[in-house]
Amino acid sequence: MNIRLDKAGRRFNQEWIFRNVSYEFNPSGRYAILGPNGSGKSTLLSVILGSLSPSEGGLHYEYKGRSVPVEQIYQYLSFAAPYLDLLEEFTLQETIRFHFQFKDRYRKMTEAAVLDLLGLSKSQDKALKYFSSGMKQRTKLALAFCSDTPLLLLDEPTSNLDQQGVAWYLDLIGRFTEEKMVIIGSNQEIEYSFCDKVIQVTDYK
């Protein structure tokens, strides 16, 4: 997967969140989008994943030498963020089953293997509305990591996770991202310390 931003900008009303972002993301690269709270990290991530259109400039996707229309990019990416909603009435098992109706499993992982990875097998029949915020965040991360997509986007991935959860997240990075492009929006070094390329949103104000 290649992603190219060409003088891209995004504004809300008359306020520019960022402008003139020209950048190319390459396959298997690990990128951190950094900036203080409210600087536009999540907005830039939303543009990259195609859920927001640039107010100016261009956005181009290419996979295996072929252009990918923005309306099809969801097929190539997985995304996790603390503000991403889950279906609260679904049980954990139903959530996993539902998710993988739309995404292939990474290395053919079974439903049982995903539950084992989460460490929540005893809660497989519990509705998500009864889960703690940490359990929900772990679920979102597991679904994203275990999806067989060339692009993984994460926004503030360790939100609501305790120290053990942070270690679990870092283990997922080591086990599931070898062949993926990873883009992380963050302001906590522990979340992106393995990234080799950094984009400062404040450079594009």
Secondary structure as a PSIPRED ss2 file (coil, helix, strand):
# PSIPRED VFORMAT (PSIPRED V4.0)

   1 M C   1.000  0.000  0.000
   2 N E   0.000  0.000  1.000
   3 I E   0.000  0.000  1.000
   4 R E   0.000  0.000  1.000
   5 L E   0.000  0.000  1.000
   6 D E   0.000  0.000  1.000
   7 K E   0.000  0.000  1.000
   8 A E   0.000  0.000  1.000
   9 G E   0.000  0.000  1.000
  10 R E   0.000  0.000  1.000
  11 R E   0.000  0.000  1.000
  12 F E   0.000  0.000  1.000
  13 N C   1.000  0.000  0.000
  14 Q C   1.000  0.000  0.000
  15 E E   0.000  0.000  1.000
  16 W E   0.000  0.000  1.000
  17 I E   0.000  0.000  1.000
  18 F E   0.000  0.000  1.000
  19 R E   0.000  0.000  1.000
  20 N E   0.000  0.000  1.000
  21 V E   0.000  0.000  1.000
  22 S E   0.000  0.000  1.000
  23 Y E   0.000  0.000  1.000
  24 E E   0.000  0.000  1.000
  25 F E   0.000  0.000  1.000
  26 N C   1.000  0.000  0.000
  27 P C   1.000  0.000  0.000
  28 S C   1.000  0.000  0.000
  29 G C   1.000  0.000  0.000
  30 R E   0.000  0.000  1.000
  31 Y E   0.000  0.000  1.000
  32 A E   0.000  0.000  1.000
  33 I E   0.000  0.000  1.000
  34 L E   0.000  0.000  1.000
  35 G C   1.000  0.000  0.000
  36 P C   1.000  0.000  0.000
  37 N C   1.000  0.000  0.000
  38 G C   1.000  0.000  0.000
  39 S C   1.000  0.000  0.000
  40 G C   1.000  0.000  0.000
  41 K H   0.000  1.000  0.000
  42 S H   0.000  1.000  0.000
  43 T H   0.000  1.000  0.000
  44 L H   0.000  1.000  0.000
  45 L H   0.000  1.000  0.000
  46 S H   0.000  1.000  0.000
  47 V H   0.000  1.000  0.000
  48 I H   0.000  1.000  0.000
  49 L C   1.000  0.000  0.000
  50 G C   1.000  0.000  0.000
  51 S C   1.000  0.000  0.000
  52 L C   1.000  0.000  0.000
  53 S C   1.000  0.000  0.000
  54 P C   1.000  0.000  0.000
  55 S C   1.000  0.000  0.000
  56 E E   0.000  0.000  1.000
  57 G E   0.000  0.000  1.000
  58 G E   0.000  0.000  1.000
  59 L E   0.000  0.000  1.000
  60 H E   0.000  0.000  1.000
  61 Y E   0.000  0.000  1.000
  62 E E   0.000  0.000  1.000
  63 Y E   0.000  0.000  1.000
  64 K C   1.000  0.000  0.000
  65 G C   1.000  0.000  0.000
  66 R E   0.000  0.000  1.000
  67 S E   0.000  0.000  1.000
  68 V E   0.000  0.000  1.000
  69 P C   1.000  0.000  0.000
  70 V H   0.000  1.000  0.000
  71 E H   0.000  1.000  0.000
  72 Q H   0.000  1.000  0.000
  73 I H   0.000  1.000  0.000
  74 Y H   0.000  1.000  0.000
  75 Q H   0.000  1.000  0.000
  76 Y H   0.000  1.000  0.000
  77 L E   0.000  0.000  1.000
  78 S E   0.000  0.000  1.000
  79 F E   0.000  0.000  1.000
  80 A E   0.000  0.000  1.000
  81 A C   1.000  0.000  0.000
  82 P C   1.000  0.000  0.000
  83 Y C   1.000  0.000  0.000
  84 L C   1.000  0.000  0.000
  85 D C   1.000  0.000  0.000
  86 L C   1.000  0.000  0.000
  87 L C   1.000  0.000  0.000
  88 E C   1.000  0.000  0.000
  89 E C   1.000  0.000  0.000
  90 F C   1.000  0.000  0.000
  91 T E   0.000  0.000  1.000
  92 L H   0.000  1.000  0.000
  93 Q H   0.000  1.000  0.000
  94 E H   0.000  1.000  0.000
  95 T H   0.000  1.000  0.000
  96 I H   0.000  1.000  0.000
  97 R H   0.000  1.000  0.000
  98 F H   0.000  1.000  0.000
  99 H H   0.000  1.000  0.000
 100 F C   1.000  0.000  0.000
 101 Q C   1.000  0.000  0.000
 102 F C   1.000  0.000  0.000
 103 K C   1.000  0.000  0.000
 104 D C   1.000  0.000  0.000
 105 R E   0.000  0.000  1.000
 106 Y H   0.000  1.000  0.000
 107 R H   0.000  1.000  0.000
 108 K H   0.000  1.000  0.000
 109 M C   1.000  0.000  0.000
 110 T C   1.000  0.000  0.000
 111 E H   0.000  1.000  0.000
 112 A H   0.000  1.000  0.000
 113 A H   0.000  1.000  0.000
 114 V H   0.000  1.000  0.000
 115 L H   0.000  1.000  0.000
 116 D H   0.000  1.000  0.000
 117 L H   0.000  1.000  0.000
 118 L H   0.000  1.000  0.000
 119 G C   1.000  0.000  0.000
 120 L C   1.000  0.000  0.000
 121 S H   0.000  1.000  0.000
 122 K H   0.000  1.000  0.000
 123 S H   0.000  1.000  0.000
 124 Q C   1.000  0.000  0.000
 125 D C   1.000  0.000  0.000
 126 K C   1.000  0.000  0.000
 127 A E   0.000  0.000  1.000
 128 L H   0.000  1.000  0.000
 129 K H   0.000  1.000  0.000
 130 Y H   0.000  1.000  0.000
 131 F C   1.000  0.000  0.000
 132 S C   1.000  0.000  0.000
 133 S H   0.000  1.000  0.000
 134 G H   0.000  1.000  0.000
 135 M H   0.000  1.000  0.000
 136 K H   0.000  1.000  0.000
 137 Q H   0.000  1.000  0.000
 138 R H   0.000  1.000  0.000
 139 T H   0.000  1.000  0.000
 140 K H   0.000  1.000  0.000
 141 L H   0.000  1.000  0.000
 142 A H   0.000  1.000  0.000
 143 L H   0.000  1.000  0.000
 144 A H   0.000  1.000  0.000
 145 F H   0.000  1.000  0.000
 146 C C   1.000  0.000  0.000
 147 S E   0.000  0.000  1.000
 148 D C   1.000  0.000  0.000
 149 T C   1.000  0.000  0.000
 150 P C   1.000  0.000  0.000
 151 L E   0.000  0.000  1.000
 152 L E   0.000  0.000  1.000
 153 L E   0.000  0.000  1.000
 154 L E   0.000  0.000  1.000
 155 D E   0.000  0.000  1.000
 156 E C   1.000  0.000  0.000
 157 P C   1.000  0.000  0.000
 158 T C   1.000  0.000  0.000
 159 S C   1.000  0.000  0.000
 160 N C   1.000  0.000  0.000
 161 L C   1.000  0.000  0.000
 162 D C   1.000  0.000  0.000
 163 Q H   0.000  1.000  0.000
 164 Q H   0.000  1.000  0.000
 165 G H   0.000  1.000  0.000
 166 V H   0.000  1.000  0.000
 167 A H   0.000  1.000  0.000
 168 W H   0.000  1.000  0.000
 169 Y H   0.000  1.000  0.000
 170 L H   0.000  1.000  0.000
 171 D H   0.000  1.000  0.000
 172 L H   0.000  1.000  0.000
 173 I H   0.000  1.000  0.000
 174 G H   0.000  1.000  0.000
 175 R H   0.000  1.000  0.000
 176 F H   0.000  1.000  0.000
 177 T C   1.000  0.000  0.000
 178 E C   1.000  0.000  0.000
 179 E C   1.000  0.000  0.000
 180 K C   1.000  0.000  0.000
 181 M E   0.000  0.000  1.000
 182 V E   0.000  0.000  1.000
 183 I E   0.000  0.000  1.000
 184 I E   0.000  0.000  1.000
 185 G E   0.000  0.000  1.000
 186 S E   0.000  0.000  1.000
 187 N C   1.000  0.000  0.000
 188 Q C   1.000  0.000  0.000
 189 E H   0.000  1.000  0.000
 190 I H   0.000  1.000  0.000
 191 E H   0.000  1.000  0.000
 192 Y H   0.000  1.000  0.000
 193 S C   1.000  0.000  0.000
 194 F C   1.000  0.000  0.000
 195 C C   1.000  0.000  0.000
 196 D C   1.000  0.000  0.000
 197 K E   0.000  0.000  1.000
 198 V E   0.000  0.000  1.000
 199 I E   0.000  0.000  1.000
 200 Q E   0.000  0.000  1.000
 201 V H   0.000  1.000  0.000
 202 T H   0.000  1.000  0.000
 203 D H   0.000  1.000  0.000
 204 Y H   0.000  1.000  0.000
 205 K C   1.000  0.000  0.000
